[in-house]
Amino acid sequence: MHTPLQFSDPSFEAFPHNSALVSARQRRRVLDHAVDTGALVLPAHVTGPGGAQIARRGAAFEVKRWAPFTAQA
């Protein structure tokens, strides 16, 4: 993820390039997998307090909550 807009619209491109369709498909696959399995998404370019728990909203996705990073003793 390069921008929070890509959660709601995985086909949104932050910058034009020649593999935009492949990138959009891969983002959708990752988000579908996260919703289906409960896996957290760790977006490299989107700041947040930890991993993002993803939910579907119609054909789009959203961050349901942020799972904070915590140190284990």
N, CA, C and O atoms as a GROMACS GRO file, in nm:
protein
  292
    1MET      N    1   0.083  -0.117   0.000
    1MET     CA    2   0.000   0.000   0.000
    1MET      C    3   0.088   0.124   0.000
    1MET      O    4   0.183   0.137   0.078
    2HIS      N    5   0.054   0.214  -0.089
    2HIS     CA    6   0.129   0.340  -0.099
    2HIS      C    7   0.051   0.457  -0.042
    2HIS      O    8   0.109   0.561  -0.009
    3THR      N    9  -0.080   0.439  -0.030
    3THR     CA   10  -0.166   0.546   0.020
    3THR      C   11  -0.288   0.482   0.087
    3THR      O   12  -0.330   0.374   0.046
    4PRO      N   13  -0.345   0.546   0.188
    4PRO     CA   14  -0.466   0.490   0.250
    4PRO      C   15  -0.582   0.474   0.152
    4PRO      O   16  -0.672   0.393   0.176
    5LEU      N   17  -0.582   0.549   0.043
    5LEU     CA   18  -0.687   0.535  -0.058
    5LEU      C   19  -0.693   0.394  -0.116
    5LEU      O   20  -0.799   0.349  -0.160
    6GLN      N   21  -0.581   0.323  -0.115
    6GLN     CA   22  -0.577   0.190  -0.173
    6GLN      C   23  -0.649   0.087  -0.086
    6GLN      O   24  -0.679  -0.023  -0.134
    7PHE      N   25  -0.678   0.118   0.040
    7PHE     CA   26  -0.762   0.028   0.119
    7PHE      C   27  -0.904   0.030   0.063
    7PHE      O   28  -0.965  -0.076   0.045
    8SER      N   29  -0.957   0.147   0.037
    8SER     CA   30  -1.094   0.155  -0.013
    8SER      C   31  -1.103   0.125  -0.162
    8SER      O   32  -1.207   0.079  -0.209
    9ASP      N   33  -0.997   0.150  -0.236
    9ASP     CA   34  -0.996   0.122  -0.379
    9ASP      C   35  -0.858   0.066  -0.418
    9ASP      O   36  -0.768   0.142  -0.454
   10PRO      N   37  -0.842  -0.068  -0.412
   10PRO     CA   38  -0.712  -0.128  -0.442
   10PRO      C   39  -0.660  -0.099  -0.582
   10PRO      O   40  -0.541  -0.116  -0.608
   11SER      N   41  -0.748  -0.055  -0.673
   11SER     CA   42  -0.703  -0.026  -0.809
   11SER      C   43  -0.645   0.115  -0.822
   11SER      O   44  -0.588   0.149  -0.926
   12PHE      N   45  -0.658   0.197  -0.717
   12PHE     CA   46  -0.603   0.333  -0.722
   12PHE      C   47  -0.451   0.326  -0.729
   12PHE      O   48  -0.388   0.255  -0.650
   13GLU      N   49  -0.392   0.399  -0.822
   13GLU     CA   50  -0.247   0.403  -0.838
   13GLU      C   51  -0.192   0.534  -0.785
   13GLU      O   52  -0.238   0.642  -0.825
   14ALA      N   53  -0.096   0.526  -0.697
   14ALA     CA   54  -0.033   0.646  -0.641
   14ALA      C   55   0.053   0.715  -0.746
   14ALA      O   56   0.072   0.837  -0.742
   15PHE      N   57   0.104   0.638  -0.840
   15PHE     CA   58   0.182   0.693  -0.950
   15PHE      C   59   0.166   0.599  -1.070
   15PHE      O   60   0.162   0.477  -1.051
   16PRO      N   61   0.157   0.652  -1.190
   16PRO     CA   62   0.137   0.568  -1.308
   16PRO      C   63   0.260   0.482  -1.339
   16PRO      O   64   0.374   0.527  -1.327
   17HIS      N   65   0.234   0.359  -1.379
   17HIS     CA   66   0.342   0.269  -1.422
   17HIS      C   67   0.283   0.162  -1.511
   17HIS      O   68   0.161   0.152  -1.524
   18ASN      N   69   0.368   0.083  -1.572
   18ASN     CA   70   0.322  -0.011  -1.675
   18ASN      C   71   0.265  -0.141  -1.620
   18ASN      O   72   0.213  -0.221  -1.697
   19SER      N   73   0.271  -0.164  -1.490
   19SER     CA   74   0.215  -0.287  -1.434
   19SER      C   75   0.102  -0.256  -1.335
   19SER      O   76   0.086  -0.326  -1.235
   20ALA      N   77   0.026  -0.152  -1.363
   20ALA     CA   78  -0.080  -0.108  -1.272
   20ALA      C   79  -0.187  -0.215  -1.251
   20ALA      O   80  -0.233  -0.233  -1.138
   21LEU      N   81  -0.226  -0.286  -1.355
   21LEU     CA   82  -0.329  -0.390  -1.340
   21LEU      C   83  -0.280  -0.503  -1.252
   21LEU      O   84  -0.354  -0.554  -1.168
   22VAL      N   85  -0.156  -0.544  -1.272
   22VAL     CA   86  -0.099  -0.651  -1.189
   22VAL      C   87  -0.090  -0.606  -1.043
   22VAL      O   88  -0.122  -0.682  -0.952
   23SER      N   89  -0.048  -0.483  -1.022
   23SER     CA   90  -0.037  -0.429  -0.886
   23SER      C   91  -0.173  -0.424  -0.817
   23SER      O   92  -0.185  -0.461  -0.700
   24ALA      N   93  -0.275  -0.378  -0.888
   24ALA     CA   94  -0.410  -0.369  -0.831
   24ALA      C   95  -0.463  -0.508  -0.796
   24ALA      O   96  -0.524  -0.526  -0.690
   25ARG      N   97  -0.440  -0.605  -0.884
   25ARG     CA   98  -0.484  -0.743  -0.855
   25ARG      C   99  -0.414  -0.797  -0.731
   25ARG      O  100  -0.477  -0.863  -0.648
   26GLN      N  101  -0.286  -0.770  -0.718
   26GLN     CA  102  -0.210  -0.820  -0.603
   26GLN      C  103  -0.258  -0.753  -0.473
   26GLN      O  104  -0.272  -0.820  -0.371
   27ARG      N  105  -0.284  -0.623  -0.478
   27ARG     CA  106  -0.336  -0.556  -0.357
   27ARG      C  107  -0.470  -0.615  -0.316
   27ARG      O  108  -0.493  -0.640  -0.197
   28ARG      N  109  -0.558  -0.639  -0.414
   28ARG     CA  110  -0.689  -0.698  -0.383
   28ARG      C  111  -0.671  -0.838  -0.324
   28ARG      O  112  -0.742  -0.874  -0.230
   29ARG      N  113  -0.578  -0.917  -0.378
   29ARG     CA  114  -0.552  -1.051  -0.325
   29ARG      C  115  -0.507  -1.045  -0.179
   29ARG      O  116  -0.554  -1.122  -0.095
   30VAL      N  117  -0.416  -0.953  -0.151
   30VAL     CA  118  -0.365  -0.938  -0.014
   30VAL      C  119  -0.478  -0.897   0.081
   30VAL      O  120  -0.492  -0.953   0.190
   31LEU      N  121  -0.560  -0.801   0.039
   31LEU     CA  122  -0.669  -0.754   0.124
   31LEU      C  123  -0.775  -0.863   0.142
   31LEU      O  124  -0.826  -0.880   0.252
   32ASP      N  125  -0.809  -0.936   0.036
   32ASP     CA  126  -0.903  -1.048   0.048
   32ASP      C  127  -0.850  -1.152   0.146
   32ASP      O  128  -0.924  -1.201   0.232
   33HIS      N  129  -0.723  -1.186   0.134
   33HIS     CA  130  -0.661  -1.283   0.223
   33HIS      C  131  -0.666  -1.234   0.369
   33HIS      O  132  -0.695  -1.311   0.460
   34ALA      N  133  -0.637  -1.108   0.389
   34ALA     CA  134  -0.638  -1.052   0.525
   34ALA      C  135  -0.778  -1.062   0.586
   34ALA      O  136  -0.792  -1.096   0.703
   35VAL      N  137  -0.880  -1.031   0.508
   35VAL     CA  138  -1.018  -1.040   0.558
   35VAL      C  139  -1.055  -1.186   0.586
   35VAL      O  140  -1.112  -1.217   0.690
   36ASP      N  141  -1.024  -1.274   0.492
   36ASP     CA  142  -1.064  -1.415   0.504
   36ASP      C  143  -0.994  -1.489   0.616
   36ASP      O  144  -1.051  -1.581   0.674
   37THR      N  145  -0.871  -1.450   0.646
   37THR     CA  146  -0.792  -1.525   0.746
   37THR      C  147  -0.769  -1.450   0.876
   37THR      O  148  -0.725  -1.509   0.975
   38GLY      N  149  -0.798  -1.320   0.878
   38GLY     CA  150  -0.770  -1.241   0.996
   38GLY      C  151  -0.625  -1.195   1.005
   38GLY      O  152  -0.583  -1.140   1.107
   39ALA      N  153  -0.548  -1.219   0.898
   39ALA     CA  154  -0.409  -1.175   0.897
   39ALA      C  155  -0.402  -1.022   0.902
   39ALA      O  156  -0.489  -0.953   0.849
   40LEU      N  157  -0.300  -0.971   0.966
   40LEU     CA  158  -0.279  -0.827   0.972
   40LEU      C  159  -0.200  -0.781   0.851
   40LEU      O  160  -0.111  -0.852   0.803
   41VAL      N  161  -0.230  -0.662   0.803
   41VAL     CA  162  -0.157  -0.601   0.692
   41VAL      C  163  -0.062  -0.498   0.752
   41VAL      O  164  -0.102  -0.414   0.832
   42LEU      N  165   0.063  -0.505   0.712
   42LEU     CA  166   0.166  -0.411   0.759
   42LEU      C  167   0.207  -0.324   0.641
   42LEU      O  168   0.307  -0.353   0.575
   43PRO      N  169   0.132  -0.218   0.614
   43PRO     CA  170   0.162  -0.134   0.498
   43PRO      C  171   0.290  -0.053   0.520
   43PRO      O  172   0.304   0.018   0.619
   44ALA      N  173   0.380  -0.066   0.426
   44ALA     CA  174   0.511  -0.001   0.439
   44ALA      C  175   0.504   0.150   0.424
   44ALA      O  176   0.586   0.222   0.482
   45HIS      N  177   0.409   0.201   0.347
   45HIS     CA  178   0.406   0.343   0.316
   45HIS      C  179   0.292   0.418   0.385
   45HIS      O  180   0.273   0.537   0.362
   46VAL      N  181   0.216   0.348   0.469
   46VAL     CA  182   0.103   0.409   0.539
   46VAL      C  183   0.132   0.402   0.688
   46VAL      O  184   0.150   0.293   0.743
   47THR      N  185   0.138   0.515   0.752
   47THR     CA  186   0.172   0.514   0.894
   47THR      C  187   0.052   0.473   0.977
   47THR      O  188  -0.062   0.511   0.950
   48GLY      N  189   0.081   0.398   1.078
   48GLY     CA  190  -0.020   0.354   1.173
   48GLY      C  191   0.051   0.297   1.294
   48GLY      O  192   0.172   0.275   1.290
   49PRO      N  193  -0.022   0.273   1.401
   49PRO     CA  194   0.042   0.227   1.524
   49PRO      C  195   0.075   0.079   1.526
   49PRO      O  196   0.120   0.029   1.629
   50GLY      N  197   0.056   0.007   1.416
   50GLY     CA  198   0.085  -0.136   1.414
   50GLY      C  199   0.035  -0.199   1.287
   50GLY      O  200   0.047  -0.141   1.179
   51GLY      N  201  -0.021  -0.318   1.299
   51GLY     CA  202  -0.077  -0.389   1.185
   51GLY      C  203  -0.223  -0.353   1.167
   51GLY      O  204  -0.294  -0.330   1.265
   52ALA      N  205  -0.268  -0.350   1.045
   52ALA     CA  206  -0.406  -0.312   1.015
   52ALA      C  207  -0.492  -0.437   1.002
   52ALA      O  208  -0.461  -0.527   0.924
   53GLN      N  209  -0.600  -0.442   1.080
   53GLN     CA  210  -0.700  -0.546   1.062
   53GLN      C  211  -0.799  -0.492   0.959
   53GLN      O  212  -0.854  -0.383   0.975
   54ILE      N  213  -0.821  -0.569   0.854
   54ILE     CA  214  -0.897  -0.522   0.738
   54ILE      C  215  -1.038  -0.580   0.741
   54ILE      O  216  -1.059  -0.694   0.782
   55ALA      N  217  -1.135  -0.500   0.696
   55ALA     CA  218  -1.274  -0.544   0.682
   55ALA      C  219  -1.322  -0.506   0.542
   55ALA      O  220  -1.273  -0.411   0.482
   56ARG      N  221  -1.420  -0.582   0.493
   56ARG     CA  222  -1.482  -0.546   0.365
   56ARG      C  223  -1.592  -0.445   0.389
   56ARG      O  224  -1.662  -0.450   0.491
   57ARG      N  225  -1.606  -0.355   0.296
   57ARG     CA  226  -1.719  -0.261   0.296
   57ARG      C  227  -1.770  -0.259   0.152
   57ARG      O  228  -1.724  -0.180   0.070
   58GLY      N  229  -1.865  -0.347   0.123
   58GLY     CA  230  -1.912  -0.364  -0.014
   58GLY      C  231  -1.799  -0.420  -0.100
   58GLY      O  232  -1.741  -0.523  -0.067
   59ALA      N  233  -1.769  -0.351  -0.210
   59ALA     CA  234  -1.659  -0.393  -0.297
   59ALA      C  235  -1.525  -0.335  -0.252
   59ALA      O  236  -1.422  -0.363  -0.312
   60ALA      N  237  -1.528  -0.253  -0.148
   60ALA     CA  238  -1.407  -0.186  -0.098
   60ALA      C  239  -1.361  -0.253   0.032
   60ALA      O  240  -1.422  -0.348   0.081
   61PHE      N  241  -1.253  -0.200   0.085
   61PHE     CA  242  -1.198  -0.247   0.211
   61PHE      C  243  -1.178  -0.127   0.302
   61PHE      O  244  -1.177  -0.013   0.256
   62GLU      N  245  -1.161  -0.153   0.429
   62GLU     CA  246  -1.130  -0.046   0.524
   62GLU      C  247  -1.048  -0.104   0.638
   62GLU      O  248  -1.048  -0.225   0.662
   63VAL      N  249  -0.978  -0.016   0.708
   63VAL     CA  250  -0.907  -0.059   0.828
   63VAL      C  251  -1.010  -0.067   0.940
   63VAL      O  252  -1.069   0.034   0.980
   64LYS      N  253  -1.031  -0.188   0.989
   64LYS     CA  254  -1.128  -0.210   1.098
   64LYS      C  255  -1.070  -0.158   1.229
   64LYS      O  256  -1.139  -0.091   1.307
   65ARG      N  257  -0.943  -0.190   1.252
   65ARG     CA  258  -0.873  -0.140   1.369
   65ARG      C  259  -0.724  -0.162   1.347
   65ARG      O  260  -0.683  -0.242   1.263
   66TRP      N  261  -0.644  -0.090   1.424
   66TRP     CA  262  -0.500  -0.107   1.423
   66TRP      C  263  -0.462  -0.194   1.542
   66TRP      O  264  -0.500  -0.164   1.655
   67ALA      N  265  -0.388  -0.300   1.517
   67ALA     CA  266  -0.336  -0.386   1.623
   67ALA      C  267  -0.198  -0.331   1.659
   67ALA      O  268  -0.106  -0.340   1.579
   68PRO      N  269  -0.184  -0.274   1.777
   68PRO     CA  270  -0.058  -0.207   1.811
   68PRO      C  271   0.059  -0.305   1.827
   68PRO      O  272   0.042  -0.420   1.866
   69PHE      N  273   0.175  -0.253   1.795
   69PHE     CA  274   0.298  -0.329   1.822
   69PHE      C  275   0.327  -0.317   1.971
   69PHE      O  276   0.326  -0.207   2.026
   70THR      N  277   0.351  -0.426   2.034
   70THR     CA  278   0.388  -0.423   2.176
   70THR      C  279   0.508  -0.515   2.196
   70THR      O  280   0.520  -0.619   2.132
   71ALA      N  281   0.592  -0.475   2.285
   71ALA     CA  282   0.710  -0.557   2.318
   71ALA      C  283   0.666  -0.668   2.414
   71ALA      O  284   0.586  -0.646   2.505
   72GLN      N  285   0.720  -0.787   2.392
   72GLN     CA  286   0.691  -0.897   2.483
   72GLN      C  287   0.806  -0.912   2.580
   72GLN      O  288   0.922  -0.902   2.542
   73ALA      N  289   0.772  -0.937   2.705
   73ALA     CA  290   0.875  -0.953   2.809
   73ALA      C  291   0.932  -1.093   2.808
   73ALA      O  292   1.019  -1.124   2.889
   0.00000   0.00000   0.00000
